[in-house]
Amino acid sequence: MHFFDYKGKNFYAEGVSVERIVKEVGTPVYIYSKKTLTRHFQAYDQAFAAVPHLICYSIKANSNLAVLKTFAQEGSGFDIVSGGELFRAKKAGADTRKIVFSGVGKREDEIEFALKSNILMFNVESPQEMRAIDKIAKRLRKKAGVSIRVNPNVDPKTHPYISTGLKKNKFGIETEDAFREYVYAKRSLKNVVPMGIDCHIGSQITQITPFIDALKKTTDLLARLRAEGLDIKYIDMGGGLGITYDKEEPPHPSKYGEAVIRGTKGLGVTLIFEPGRSMVGNAGILATKVVYTKKGSEKNFVIVDAAMNDLARPSLYGSYHAIKAVKANSKAEITADVVGPICESGDFLAKDRLIPEVKAGDALAVMSAGAYGFSMSSNYNTRPRAAEVMVNGKEFSVVRKREVLSDLIRGEQAAPARKAPKAGRKGAK
Ligand SMILES: *Cc1c(COP(=O)(O)O)cnc(C)c1O
């Protein structure tokens, strides 16, 4: 569900025409709908209203401060995967007691920052990390709440790059090893407090079964840990619920909620969820302008001013994004590759796609670009990163300025020239 649609021939983000935003802000531009963001948060919150729960929006999907602030104001917690994301969360006014910290390679400075910020807990992904957290917490005279991210060996049936809960993946600790690590942590590590079990099996998952299979393994482990005297209060199901890019039919959070509530009945736990994509994916579009059109002997090309540096998903995963005309003037359609200006054949937004016939200067809307869009963007080919806009009803504001040329070389300088050797000393050869 989202609030992007045509009014007559004009494509709108809530009550603002995309054409107006494009005129005032330029292209490429990411456009987010605030109403869609709050609706998605509330859909999750309501799905678990019957049980103690905490929604921790996964910042990496879209880390713009205005997006984070919108969720923080709804009462959302946050799932972070770096010190940088913690910095953002705090700037957005997050309640740090609702922050969980995931990721396989947390550095010492990041762990220290998180401990000093009094986050709720760390999702620990290796025995070495557990010892590092214990050591740093001891130095800071703190107790660190921890969950172990368990690798349940469940196939989420999604793209291999975004499957994370299989034994061959780098994430988490396998169940038996996790059991031993929990017991060891309780007995021997004085500055970590095991309080949850965490499990995140992948992304863009469109069925409930993989989640429920993972949940079953988690609750089995919970029972064994409680029998060992561990006070496990939280089950963190991670994120991963898919969205509709094309024809996918992912379960609604309410259906997912019913299944999880059934699977955890009577356990007396607080449920944690770390949704990213399903909160922001369909709440954002990328508007771009046609620069040229070109006809090859085999293909039509529509060359636009957004590229793989702005939206990497098609190049990276071969993913589908629907493409709409910002002004639906023409009924005629063409089959074309929609490509960017970057010097890579992998730089495309759509391949062999039936789209409305367009000409240079026309604007297009690349749909479902709110998740892993701007947050994965780069300056490749020394392209300034796009502007970001948030629409709220009939108003909009620029929530991140388009980068300018000076931003592109910020912090760079020529290496200093080699100093001439001083007289009387052994100089460099
Ligand atoms: C990426 C990630 C998420 C969010 O995943 P989505 O598929 O965007 O919901 C949640 N938890 C962890 C640990 C992640 O790495």
PDBQT file of the ligand as one rigid body, heavy atoms in Angstrom, charges set to zero:
ROOT
HETATM    1  C1  LIG A 501      19.146  -5.891   6.432  1.00  0.00    +0.000 C 
HETATM    2  C2  LIG A 501      18.724  -6.374   7.765  1.00  0.00    +0.000 A 
HETATM    3  C3  LIG A 501      17.398  -6.223   8.188  1.00  0.00    +0.000 A 
HETATM    4  C4  LIG A 501      16.311  -5.643   7.303  1.00  0.00    +0.000 C 
HETATM    5  O1  LIG A 501      15.997  -6.505   6.287  1.00  0.00    +0.000 OA
HETATM    6  P1  LIG A 501      14.764  -6.169   5.298  1.00  0.00    +0.000 P 
HETATM    7  O2  LIG A 501      14.756  -7.296   4.365  1.00  0.00    +0.000 OA
HETATM    8  O3  LIG A 501      15.074  -4.878   4.663  1.00  0.00    +0.000 OA
HETATM    9  O4  LIG A 501      13.539  -6.126   6.140  1.00  0.00    +0.000 OA
HETATM   10  C5  LIG A 501      17.084  -6.628   9.468  1.00  0.00    +0.000 A 
HETATM   11  N1  LIG A 501      18.012  -7.178  10.284  1.00  0.00    +0.000 NA
HETATM   12  C6  LIG A 501      19.299  -7.343   9.900  1.00  0.00    +0.000 A 
HETATM   13  C7  LIG A 501      20.264  -7.947  10.843  1.00  0.00    +0.000 C 
HETATM   14  C8  LIG A 501      19.697  -6.967   8.632  1.00  0.00    +0.000 A 
HETATM   15  O5  LIG A 501      20.953  -7.143   8.257  1.00  0.00    +0.000 OA
ENDROOT
TORSDOF 0
